[in-house]
Amino acid sequence: MAILTTPTVSDGPLPAEVDMGSDSNAPTVRATVVQASSIFNNTPATLDKAERLVAEAASRGSQLVVFPEAFISGYPRGSSFGYGPGVETGTAKGKEDFRKYHAAAITVPGPEVDRLAEIAGKYNVFMVMGAMEKEGYTLYCSVLFFDSHGHYLGKHRKLMPTSLERMVWGFGDGSTMPVFETPIGKIGAAICWENKMPLLRTAMYAKGVEIYCAPTTDARDVWQASMTHVAIEGACFVLSANQFCRRKDYPPFPEYEFVGTEENLKPDSVVCAGGSVIVSPAGEVLAGPNYEGEALITADLDLGEIAGEKMDFDMVGHYARPEVLGLIVRDLPTKPVTFTSSLTKAEECHPIQQQRIERSQEDMAILTVSDRALPAEVDMGSDYNAPTVRATVVQASSIFNNTPATLDKAERLVAEAASRGSQLVVFPEAFVGGYPRGSTFGYGVSISTGTAKGKQDFRKYFAAAINVPGAEVDRLAAMARSYNVFLVVGVVERGGYTLYSSVLFFDSQGRYLGKRRKLMPTSLERLVWGFGDGSTIPVFETPIGKIGAAIGYESRMPFLRTAMYAKGVEIYCAPTTDDRDVWQASMTHIAAERGCFILSANQFCRRKDYPPTPEYVFKGMEENLTPDSVVCAGGSVIMSPSGDVLAGPNYDGEALLTADLDLGEIPEEKLDIDMVGHYARPEVLNLIVRDLPAIPVTFTSATTKAEDCHQ
């Protein structure tokens, strides 16, 4: 795949007009992300600079050019417009600053939009442009879309401004979340920290976004993790554009002041370091991130890659569970004032729209949560009431098909963790029962029922699974009590003749609290594991924090994560079997998205941890394996609510990873973003969780008895 980068932006003469011809219909799209500063409060000069940048991108053959957030008019970095402690209405200087900033914003439609459309048509490119939009006296952070024929397609208004942005920007509504179907792919955009809004992202996935644009002002390392996570979650290309700005790109002091930092700045001081990047649907970085200066970052996007990534994981297709988790998107415009005369006309002209309004009003509901009783309070002693919790993540292999030996090993590991002072111990996915890595249980091409050997293998695997409740659950509860720890353990659970990948929770007094069944097994897992339902998405309130779990690729399910956020999860356990680098990106993203601690546990396994061939065969790779070959490399990790790594990731072997979790960090991170609190937009995006058990057979006599008991 061709990857093109250039370190600096040319201010030279514009190249001749570029004729892209029929190539724009090819399955490979050349895209450029612009990393450059605005000319602050000078919109005409910024538009001239934008044309030079588009011309240079077009000279490379680019068909799509993406600009940063608020490129037109500029991002008011470092300014509080006179607001501060004890200042409720802003200073006179702050009001004058806002007057200039408002004057630099553009109307949509308007002459600046016409100019941008002309640029797109002249250089035959699709263009995604961040701009400050004004409507009346309100400003919006918007993204404008243009096609290569010079047509303005529409806009996206930022739904939720972040922190101080809320002082000067308005809030978008559900009517401006477009995904445009174009000859070069389906294009949409989420602006900056909107990329931490799982419901907004899912709305874009549902509209089929293939080229996901992420204009931003975030230059931190954690932003890169989020971009990788979004790419693999949505199986789409992610194009993130940020400005690279120095102090001299803003008006000089005292005309413009960087509050709190001005005295430390020189004209060449970097105030936004860029980090623009292009990521593939597999999470591979195609170009960037660039932190060195203004640049054009260019890569070829092979849209055919998307289908390959969707095979395993389609968040709004075969991997969705709409009967459990459903999103309502209220995508009609909202107006602060509606006149009854115009409403009557709208009703007369648009009866279908009126039905949608009525239906939407009927659907109005907040995220539903289980009313399940919490376990009785546990007397943990004074240490457990402290704001710091010591937690251990176990990275170790099961003893495959030998559950008694695996439980013995689990106890040795719990004892070692407890000797370190750990209060919480988290085990990997399918630790008890084992993960059938490399096995297809006899299924293959043209084999619809499995081979006799495969059925025998499954018989052994089924025998190694456990009943819940059952003797093995009692053994795990006894461990928790003996070593005075909370336990989160991945198991393979039997439910009749169906197996489930489950996580069991135990308190430090040896009580089984409940379980979490994996909602959506991934790929070949579906051959052997059943599907959980909405009744097992618990978050347990304990003296050491609110604990929940998502299993394996469930951490790519934004609805499921949002349900856990709504239940207040503080310690998010992520037992998994994914040892790839992209898993670390997802863990970082989720930590920052929720503002919670992440404890991800994976097995570290060698070939010799499974039965030898021919008893157990790693299909398609057995001939390349020796007993010491690593078949799962671990990567277990503990992360803070800000996305900092506290322990791990470990790829070296079996290990216990231990860290102290300061729960007081959680409210610190909530100041800026609380995804199910002040950063939510429930009047636009509303998740419904159906958290009752889904029973395949219900007997009417049992229903009648239940009704009699609850009259």
matplotlib code that plots the C-alpha trace (Angstrom):
import matplotlib.pyplot as plt

x = [0.0, 1.4, 2.1, 3.1, 4.2, 5.8, 7.2, 6.2, 3.5, 4.4, 3.5, 4.6, 2.6, -0.4, 0.1, -1.9, -5.5, -5.5, -7.8, -8.5, -10.7, -12.3, -9.7, -12.0, -14.3, -11.6, -11.6, -8.4, -8.8, -5.9, -6.6, -4.7, -5.0, -3.9, -1.9, -1.6, -2.5, -5.3, -4.5, -6.4, -9.3, -8.4, -10.8, -9.9, -6.2, -7.1, -9.2, -6.2, -4.0, -6.7, -6.6, -2.8, -3.0, -5.8, -3.8, -0.7, -2.7, -4.4, -0.9, -0.2, -3.3, -5.4, -9.1, -10.1, -8.7, -9.5, -8.8, -8.6, -11.3, -12.1, -9.6, -11.7, -11.7, -9.4, -9.5, -9.3, -6.6, -5.6, -8.3, -11.1, -12.6, -12.2, -13.9, -12.2, -12.7, -15.1, -15.8, -19.4, -19.9, -16.5, -14.2, -14.6, -11.4, -12.9, -16.1, -14.0, -12.0, -15.3, -16.6, -13.6, -13.9, -17.6, -16.8, -14.3, -16.9, -18.8, -22.5, -23.6, -24.6, -22.6, -19.8, -17.1, -19.0, -19.2, -15.4, -14.7, -17.1, -15.2, -11.9, -13.2, -14.5, -11.4, -9.0, -11.5, -11.4, -13.8, -13.2, -14.0, -13.4, -13.6, -15.1, -16.6, -20.2, -22.4, -26.1, -27.4, -25.2, -24.5, -21.3, -21.1, -18.0, -18.9, -17.5, -18.5, -18.5, -18.0, -17.9, -15.4, -17.8, -17.9, -21.2, -21.7, -23.1, -24.0, -22.5, -22.1, -22.4, -20.4, -23.0, -21.1, -18.4, -15.8, -14.9, -14.4, -15.7, -19.2, -18.7, -18.6, -20.1, -23.6, -24.7, -25.6, -28.6, -29.4, -30.2, -26.6, -24.9, -24.6, -22.8, -22.5, -22.5, -20.0, -18.1, -15.1, -16.9, -19.3, -17.8, -18.7, -17.1, -17.0, -15.3, -12.6, -13.9, -17.1, -14.9, -15.3, -19.1, -19.9, -23.5, -22.6, -20.0, -22.5, -25.0, -22.3, -21.5, -25.2, -25.1, -22.4, -19.4, -16.3, -14.1, -14.4, -13.0, -11.9, -10.8, -9.5, -7.4, -6.1, -2.4, -1.8, -0.6, -3.9, -5.6, -3.7, -5.0, -8.6, -8.1, -6.8, -9.7, -12.3, -10.8, -11.1, -14.4, -16.0, -13.9, -13.4, -10.6, -9.9, -8.5, -7.6, -6.5, -5.1, -3.6, 0.1, 0.4, 3.1, 2.5, 3.3, 0.3, -2.0, -2.1, 0.7, 0.3, -1.6, -4.0, -4.3, -3.3, -2.7, -4.2, -1.9, 0.9, 1.7, 4.8, 6.4, 5.8, 8.1, 7.0, 8.2, 6.7, 4.5, 1.0, -0.6, 1.7, -0.4, -0.4, -2.5, -2.8, -4.4, -5.4, -6.7, -9.7, -7.3, -5.8, -2.6, -1.1, -0.9, 0.6, 1.6, 1.3, 3.2, 4.4, 7.1, 5.4, 2.9, 2.5, 0.3, -0.2, -1.2, -2.1, -4.0, -7.1, -8.0, -11.8, -11.7, -10.1, -13.3, -15.2, -12.3, -12.5, -16.3, -16.0, -15.2, -16.7, -19.6, -20.8, -24.2, -24.6, -23.9, -22.1, -25.0, -27.5, -30.5, -32.9, -30.8, -29.2, -31.0, -30.1, -32.7, -31.4, -33.6, -32.4, -35.0, -34.0, -34.7, -35.6, -35.8, -39.0, -41.7, -44.7, -47.9, -48.9, -45.8, -46.1, -49.6, -48.3, -45.6, -48.1, -50.2, -47.3, -45.3, -47.6, -44.8, -42.5, -45.2, -45.6, -41.8, -42.1, -45.0, -43.1, -39.9, -41.9, -43.3, -39.7, -38.4, -36.6, -33.3, -30.9, -32.6, -30.6, -31.3, -32.9, -31.1, -30.3, -26.7, -24.9, -24.9, -22.2, -18.9, -16.8, -13.4, -11.6, -10.2, -7.7, -10.5, -12.3, -9.2, -9.4, -6.6, -7.2, -4.4, -5.4, -3.7, -4.2, -3.3, -1.5, -1.3, -2.5, -5.2, -4.5, -6.6, -9.4, -8.3, -10.5, -9.4, -5.8, -6.7, -8.5, -5.4, -3.3, -5.8, -5.5, -1.7, -2.0, -4.6, -2.4, 0.6, -1.5, -2.8, 0.7, 1.3, -1.6, -4.0, -7.6, -8.9, -7.6, -8.8, -8.3, -8.4, -11.2, -12.1, -9.4, -11.5, -12.5, -9.9, -9.9, -10.0, -7.3, -6.6, -9.3, -12.4, -13.8, -13.8, -15.6, -14.2, -14.9, -18.0, -18.3, -21.6, -21.8, -18.2, -16.1, -16.3, -12.9, -14.2, -17.3, -15.1, -13.0, -16.1, -17.2, -14.0, -14.3, -17.9, -16.9, -14.2, -16.8, -18.5, -22.1, -23.1, -23.8, -21.9, -18.9, -16.3, -18.1, -18.0, -14.3, -13.7, -15.8, -13.7, -10.5, -11.9, -12.8, -9.5, -7.4, -9.8, -9.9, -12.5, -12.3, -13.2, -12.7, -13.3, -14.9, -16.6, -20.1, -22.5, -26.1, -27.8, -25.9, -24.9, -21.6, -21.1, -18.0, -18.8, -17.1, -17.9, -17.7, -16.9, -16.6, -13.8, -16.2, -16.5, -19.9, -20.7, -22.1, -23.2, -22.0, -21.6, -22.3, -20.6, -23.3, -21.6, -19.0, -16.5, -15.9, -15.3, -16.3, -19.9, -19.4, -19.1, -20.5, -24.0, -25.1, -25.7, -28.7, -29.3, -29.9, -26.2, -24.6, -23.9, -21.9, -21.4, -21.2, -18.5, -16.4, -13.5, -15.4, -18.0, -16.8, -18.0, -16.6, -16.7, -15.3, -12.9, -14.3, -17.3, -14.9, -15.6, -19.3, -20.0, -23.6, -22.5, -19.8, -22.3, -24.6, -21.8, -20.9, -24.6, -24.3, -21.3, -18.5, -15.2, -13.1, -13.6, -12.3, -11.5, -10.6, -9.6, -7.8, -6.5, -2.7, -2.3, -0.9, -4.3, -5.8, -3.7, -5.1, -8.7, -7.9, -6.4, -9.4, -11.9, -10.1, -10.2, -13.7, -15.2, -12.7, -12.3, -9.6, -9.0, -7.8, -7.2, -6.2, -5.1, -3.6, 0.1, 0.1, 2.7, 1.9, 2.8, -0.1, -2.5, -2.7, -0.2, -1.0, -3.0, -5.1, -5.3, -4.4, -3.8, -5.6, -3.5, -0.4, 0.5, 3.4, 5.1, 4.8, 7.3, 6.3, 7.7, 6.0, 4.0, 0.3, -1.0, 1.5, -0.5, -0.4, -2.2, -2.3, -3.7, -4.6, -5.6, -8.7, -6.5, -5.1, -1.8, -0.3, 0.1, 1.4, 2.2, 1.6, 3.5, 4.5, 7.3, 5.5, 3.2, 3.0, 1.1, 0.6, -0.2, -0.9, -2.5, -5.7, -6.4, -10.2, -9.9, -8.6, -12.0, -13.8, -10.7, -11.3, -15.0, -14.5, -14.0, -16.1, -18.8, -20.2, -23.5, -23.6, -22.9, -21.3, -24.3, -27.0, -29.9, -32.4, -30.5, -28.9, -30.7, -29.7, -32.4, -31.1, -33.5, -32.2, -34.7, -33.7, -34.4, -36.0, -36.4, -39.4, -41.9, -44.6, -48.0, -48.5, -45.4, -46.4, -49.8, -48.2, -45.9, -48.9, -50.7, -47.7, -47.3, -50.9]
y = [0.0, 3.4, 5.7, 9.3, 12.0, 15.4, 17.2, 20.8, 22.7, 24.7, 28.4, 28.5, 29.0, 26.8, 23.8, 23.5, 22.2, 18.4, 16.2, 13.0, 11.5, 8.0, 7.0, 8.5, 5.5, 3.0, 0.9, 2.7, 6.3, 8.6, 10.8, 13.6, 14.9, 18.5, 19.4, 23.1, 26.2, 28.6, 32.3, 33.2, 35.6, 36.2, 34.1, 35.5, 34.7, 31.2, 30.5, 31.5, 29.1, 26.4, 26.7, 26.4, 23.2, 21.7, 22.5, 20.8, 17.7, 17.5, 17.7, 14.3, 12.8, 13.1, 12.7, 13.5, 16.3, 16.5, 19.7, 20.0, 21.1, 24.8, 25.4, 28.3, 31.0, 29.1, 27.2, 29.6, 27.7, 29.1, 31.7, 31.9, 35.0, 36.8, 34.1, 32.9, 32.4, 34.9, 36.3, 35.4, 37.5, 37.9, 40.9, 43.8, 42.5, 39.0, 40.4, 42.3, 39.1, 37.2, 39.9, 39.4, 35.7, 35.8, 38.1, 35.6, 32.8, 32.0, 31.6, 28.4, 28.9, 32.0, 33.5, 31.5, 28.3, 29.3, 29.8, 26.4, 24.8, 26.5, 25.2, 21.6, 21.9, 23.6, 20.9, 18.1, 16.8, 15.9, 18.1, 17.9, 21.2, 22.2, 25.6, 27.9, 28.4, 31.3, 31.2, 34.4, 35.1, 31.5, 29.7, 26.1, 23.9, 22.4, 20.2, 21.0, 18.5, 19.3, 17.0, 17.1, 19.0, 21.9, 21.1, 21.8, 18.5, 19.4, 19.7, 18.1, 20.3, 19.1, 17.6, 18.1, 20.8, 20.0, 21.9, 25.6, 25.2, 25.1, 28.7, 29.9, 27.2, 25.9, 22.3, 20.4, 18.2, 14.9, 16.4, 17.0, 13.6, 12.8, 10.1, 10.9, 8.2, 9.4, 7.7, 7.4, 5.8, 6.7, 9.7, 11.1, 12.9, 13.1, 16.1, 15.7, 14.3, 13.3, 10.3, 9.3, 9.1, 5.5, 6.1, 8.8, 6.5, 3.7, 6.0, 6.6, 2.9, 2.3, 4.7, 2.7, 5.0, 3.8, 6.9, 8.2, 11.7, 12.8, 16.5, 17.3, 19.5, 16.7, 16.1, 13.6, 10.1, 8.7, 10.2, 7.7, 4.8, 6.1, 6.4, 2.8, 1.6, 3.5, 2.0, -1.6, -1.0, 0.4, -1.5, 1.7, 4.0, 6.8, 10.1, 12.4, 16.0, 18.3, 21.7, 22.3, 25.7, 27.8, 30.8, 33.1, 31.7, 33.6, 37.4, 38.7, 39.5, 41.4, 41.3, 37.5, 35.8, 32.2, 32.2, 30.7, 29.8, 33.1, 33.9, 30.5, 30.9, 32.2, 33.0, 29.5, 27.6, 24.8, 25.2, 22.3, 19.5, 17.9, 14.1, 13.8, 10.2, 7.8, 4.4, 1.3, -0.8, -3.3, -0.7, -0.3, 3.2, 4.1, 7.6, 9.6, 10.4, 13.6, 15.8, 17.7, 20.6, 21.6, 18.7, 17.0, 13.3, 11.1, 7.5, 5.2, 3.7, 0.3, 0.2, -3.5, -4.1, -3.1, -6.3, -8.4, -6.8, -7.1, -10.9, -11.2, -8.1, -5.9, -3.8, -2.9, -6.2, -9.8, -8.7, -6.6, -7.8, -5.5, -7.6, -6.7, -3.4, -0.8, 2.8, 5.4, 8.4, 11.4, 12.9, 15.7, 19.3, 20.8, 24.5, 26.6, 28.2, 26.6, 28.5, 26.5, 27.8, 26.5, 23.2, 22.7, 23.3, 20.8, 18.2, 18.8, 18.5, 15.8, 13.2, 10.6, 13.1, 13.7, 9.9, 9.8, 12.6, 10.8, 7.5, 9.2, 10.7, 7.3, 5.9, 8.6, 6.7, 6.8, 3.8, 1.1, -0.6, -3.8, -3.2, -6.3, -6.1, -5.5, -8.0, -7.3, -4.9, -6.6, -5.7, -5.3, -3.6, -0.2, -0.9, -1.6, 1.6, 3.6, 5.2, 3.0, -0.6, -3.1, -5.2, -8.1, -9.3, -13.0, -13.9, -17.7, -20.7, -23.1, -26.8, -27.7, -30.2, -30.7, -28.5, -29.8, -29.1, -25.7, -24.8, -25.9, -23.6, -20.8, -21.2, -21.0, -17.8, -16.3, -17.1, -15.4, -12.3, -12.1, -12.3, -9.0, -7.4, -7.6, -7.1, -7.9, -10.7, -10.9, -14.0, -14.4, -15.3, -19.1, -19.7, -22.5, -24.8, -23.5, -21.5, -23.9, -22.0, -23.5, -26.1, -26.2, -29.4, -31.0, -28.3, -27.1, -26.5, -28.6, -30.1, -29.1, -31.4, -31.9, -35.1, -38.0, -36.9, -33.3, -34.5, -36.5, -33.5, -31.4, -34.2, -33.7, -29.9, -30.0, -32.3, -29.7, -26.9, -26.1, -25.7, -22.4, -22.9, -26.0, -27.7, -25.6, -22.4, -23.4, -24.1, -20.6, -19.0, -20.8, -19.4, -15.9, -16.3, -18.1, -15.3, -12.4, -11.2, -10.3, -12.6, -12.1, -15.4, -16.3, -19.8, -22.0, -22.5, -25.3, -24.4, -27.7, -28.8, -25.3, -23.8, -20.1, -18.0, -16.4, -14.4, -15.1, -12.6, -13.4, -11.2, -11.5, -13.3, -16.1, -15.2, -15.8, -12.5, -13.3, -13.9, -12.2, -14.3, -13.2, -11.6, -12.2, -14.9, -14.0, -15.9, -19.7, -19.2, -19.3, -22.9, -24.0, -21.2, -19.9, -16.2, -14.4, -12.0, -8.7, -10.1, -10.8, -7.3, -6.7, -4.0, -4.9, -2.2, -3.4, -1.7, -1.6, 0.0, -0.8, -3.8, -5.1, -7.1, -7.3, -10.4, -10.4, -8.5, -7.3, -4.4, -3.4, -3.2, 0.5, -0.2, -2.8, -0.5, 2.3, 0.1, -0.7, 3.1, 3.8, 1.3, 3.3, 0.9, 2.1, -1.1, -2.4, -6.0, -7.1, -10.8, -11.6, -13.8, -11.0, -10.6, -8.1, -4.6, -3.1, -4.6, -2.1, 0.8, -0.4, -0.6, 2.9, 4.3, 2.7, 3.9, 7.5, 7.1, 6.1, 7.5, 4.2, 1.7, -1.1, -4.6, -6.7, -10.4, -12.7, -16.2, -16.8, -20.2, -22.4, -25.4, -27.7, -26.2, -28.1, -31.9, -33.2, -34.1, -36.1, -35.7, -32.0, -30.3, -26.6, -26.6, -25.2, -24.5, -27.7, -28.6, -25.3, -25.6, -27.0, -27.7, -24.3, -22.3, -19.4, -19.7, -16.8, -14.1, -12.4, -8.6, -8.3, -4.7, -2.4, 1.2, 4.3, 6.4, 8.8, 6.0, 5.7, 2.2, 1.2, -2.3, -4.2, -5.0, -8.2, -10.5, -12.4, -15.3, -16.2, -13.4, -11.5, -7.8, -5.7, -2.0, 0.3, 1.9, 5.4, 5.6, 9.3, 9.7, 8.9, 12.1, 14.0, 12.6, 13.1, 16.9, 17.0, 14.1, 11.9, 9.8, 9.0, 12.3, 15.9, 14.7, 12.6, 13.9, 11.6, 13.8, 12.9, 9.5, 7.2, 3.6, 1.0, -2.0, -5.0, -6.6, -9.4, -13.0, -14.4, -17.8, -20.2, -22.0, -20.5, -22.7, -20.9, -22.6, -21.1, -17.7, -18.0, -18.9, -15.9, -13.6, -15.0, -14.4, -10.8, -9.6]
z = [0.0, -1.0, 1.9, 1.1, 3.5, 3.3, 6.3, 5.5, 3.7, 0.7, 0.5, -3.1, -6.2, -6.8, -9.1, -12.3, -12.0, -11.6, -13.7, -11.6, -14.3, -13.7, -11.0, -8.4, -8.9, -8.3, -5.0, -3.8, -2.7, -2.2, 0.9, 2.5, 6.1, 6.6, 9.6, 9.6, 11.7, 10.9, 10.6, 13.7, 13.4, 9.8, 7.7, 4.2, 4.8, 6.2, 3.1, 0.9, 2.9, 2.6, -1.2, -1.3, 0.8, -1.3, -4.5, -3.1, -2.0, -5.5, -7.1, -5.4, -6.8, -3.7, -4.1, -0.5, 1.7, 5.4, 7.5, 11.3, 13.8, 13.6, 10.8, 9.5, 12.1, 14.5, 17.7, 20.7, 22.5, 25.8, 25.9, 28.5, 27.0, 30.3, 32.4, 35.5, 39.3, 40.6, 37.1, 36.1, 33.0, 31.5, 31.5, 29.0, 27.3, 27.1, 25.5, 22.9, 22.2, 21.6, 19.4, 17.1, 17.3, 16.4, 13.5, 12.1, 12.1, 8.9, 8.1, 6.4, 3.6, 2.9, 0.8, 2.6, 1.9, -1.7, -1.8, -0.3, -2.8, -5.6, -4.2, -4.1, -7.7, -9.0, -7.8, -8.2, -4.6, -1.9, 1.0, 4.8, 6.5, 10.1, 10.6, 13.2, 12.1, 13.4, 13.4, 14.9, 17.9, 18.6, 17.4, 16.5, 15.9, 12.6, 9.8, 6.2, 3.4, -0.3, -3.4, -6.2, -8.5, -6.1, -4.4, -0.7, 0.7, 4.3, 7.8, 11.1, 14.2, 17.3, 19.6, 22.8, 23.2, 25.8, 29.0, 28.3, 24.7, 26.3, 27.3, 23.7, 21.4, 21.1, 21.0, 17.8, 17.5, 15.9, 12.5, 11.7, 11.9, 8.2, 6.4, 2.7, 0.0, -2.6, -5.5, -3.2, -0.3, 2.6, 4.4, 7.9, 10.7, 14.5, 16.0, 18.6, 21.9, 20.2, 19.3, 23.0, 22.5, 21.8, 20.8, 18.3, 16.7, 16.5, 14.7, 12.1, 11.8, 11.3, 8.4, 6.8, 7.3, 5.5, 5.7, 9.2, 9.6, 13.0, 13.0, 16.5, 18.8, 20.9, 20.4, 23.3, 22.9, 24.1, 21.0, 18.8, 20.9, 20.4, 16.6, 16.4, 18.5, 16.4, 13.2, 14.4, 16.2, 13.1, 10.6, 8.7, 7.7, 10.2, 9.1, 12.0, 11.3, 13.9, 13.7, 14.4, 16.0, 17.5, 19.8, 16.8, 14.9, 17.3, 17.8, 20.1, 23.8, 25.1, 22.1, 22.7, 26.0, 26.7, 30.2, 32.8, 30.4, 28.5, 30.6, 29.6, 25.9, 23.2, 19.6, 18.4, 21.4, 20.2, 21.6, 19.6, 18.5, 15.8, 15.8, 12.6, 11.5, 9.0, 10.3, 8.4, 9.3, 10.9, 13.1, 11.0, 10.9, 7.2, 7.7, 10.7, 13.5, 12.8, 15.7, 13.8, 12.2, 9.5, 7.0, 4.5, 5.4, 2.5, 2.1, -0.3, 1.2, -0.2, 0.5, -0.3, 3.1, 4.9, 3.9, 5.2, 8.6, 8.7, 8.4, 12.1, 13.4, 12.2, 15.0, 13.4, 11.6, 12.6, 15.8, 17.0, 19.6, 18.8, 20.8, 23.9, 23.2, 21.0, 20.1, 19.4, 17.3, 17.3, 14.1, 13.6, 14.0, 17.4, 17.7, 20.8, 19.6, 17.4, 16.3, 16.3, 12.9, 11.3, 13.2, 11.9, 8.3, 8.9, 10.2, 7.1, 4.7, 6.4, 8.1, 8.0, 9.9, 12.4, 13.0, 13.6, 16.2, 18.0, 17.9, 19.2, 22.1, 22.9, 22.9, 25.2, 27.9, 29.6, 29.7, 31.8, 34.4, 36.4, 39.8, 41.1, 44.8, 45.7, 47.8, 51.5, 52.6, 53.4, 56.4, 54.7, 57.6, 57.5, 54.7, 52.2, 52.9, 51.7, 48.3, 47.0, 45.9, 45.2, 42.2, 40.4, 36.9, 36.3, 33.0, 33.0, 31.0, 31.9, 32.2, 29.2, 29.7, 33.3, 35.5, 38.9, 38.1, 36.7, 40.0, 41.9, 39.8, 40.3, 44.1, 43.9, 41.9, 44.2, 47.2, 45.6, 44.7, 48.3, 49.6, 47.7, 49.5, 46.6, 47.3, 43.8, 41.4, 37.8, 35.7, 31.8, 29.6, 29.8, 32.4, 33.9, 31.1, 28.7, 25.5, 22.4, 20.6, 17.1, 17.2, 15.0, 16.6, 13.2, 11.3, 8.0, 4.4, 3.3, 6.8, 8.2, 11.2, 12.4, 12.2, 14.6, 16.1, 16.4, 18.3, 20.6, 21.2, 22.0, 24.4, 26.4, 26.3, 27.4, 30.4, 31.4, 31.6, 34.9, 36.1, 37.8, 40.6, 41.2, 42.9, 41.0, 41.9, 45.6, 45.3, 43.8, 46.5, 49.1, 47.6, 47.8, 51.4, 52.4, 50.9, 51.6, 48.0, 45.4, 42.5, 38.8, 36.9, 33.3, 32.9, 30.3, 31.7, 31.0, 30.6, 29.7, 26.7, 25.6, 26.6, 27.5, 27.9, 31.3, 34.0, 37.7, 40.5, 44.2, 47.2, 49.8, 52.2, 49.8, 48.4, 44.7, 43.5, 40.0, 36.5, 33.1, 30.0, 26.8, 24.6, 21.3, 20.7, 18.0, 14.7, 15.4, 19.0, 17.7, 16.8, 20.4, 22.6, 23.1, 23.3, 26.5, 27.1, 28.7, 32.2, 32.8, 32.4, 36.1, 37.8, 41.4, 44.0, 46.5, 49.2, 46.8, 44.0, 41.3, 39.4, 36.0, 33.0, 29.3, 27.7, 24.7, 21.7, 23.8, 24.6, 21.0, 21.6, 22.4, 23.5, 26.0, 27.3, 27.7, 29.7, 32.0, 32.2, 33.1, 36.0, 37.3, 36.6, 38.2, 37.7, 34.2, 33.9, 30.4, 30.3, 26.8, 24.3, 22.1, 22.3, 19.5, 19.8, 18.8, 22.0, 24.0, 21.9, 22.8, 26.5, 26.5, 24.6, 27.0, 30.0, 28.7, 27.2, 30.6, 33.0, 34.8, 35.7, 33.2, 34.2, 31.2, 31.7, 29.0, 29.1, 28.2, 26.5, 24.8, 22.6, 25.4, 27.5, 25.3, 24.8, 22.3, 18.7, 17.5, 20.7, 20.0, 16.7, 16.0, 12.7, 9.8, 11.9, 13.9, 11.6, 12.5, 16.2, 18.8, 22.4, 23.4, 20.6, 22.0, 20.9, 23.0, 24.0, 26.8, 26.8, 30.1, 31.3, 34.0, 33.1, 34.9, 34.1, 32.1, 29.9, 31.7, 31.9, 35.6, 34.9, 31.8, 29.0, 29.5, 26.6, 28.3, 30.0, 32.8, 35.3, 38.0, 37.2, 40.2, 40.7, 43.2, 41.9, 43.4, 43.0, 43.7, 40.1, 38.7, 39.6, 38.3, 34.9, 35.0, 35.2, 31.4, 30.2, 31.8, 29.0, 30.8, 32.7, 31.6, 28.3, 27.2, 24.9, 25.8, 23.9, 20.7, 21.4, 23.8, 24.5, 25.6, 27.4, 27.6, 30.7, 31.3, 30.7, 27.3, 27.8, 24.8, 26.5, 28.9, 30.4, 30.9, 34.2, 35.6, 34.2, 35.9, 39.2, 38.9, 38.2, 41.3, 43.5, 42.5, 42.5]

ax = plt.figure().add_subplot(projection="3d")
ax.plot(x, y, z, "-o")
ax.set_aspect("equal")
plt.show()
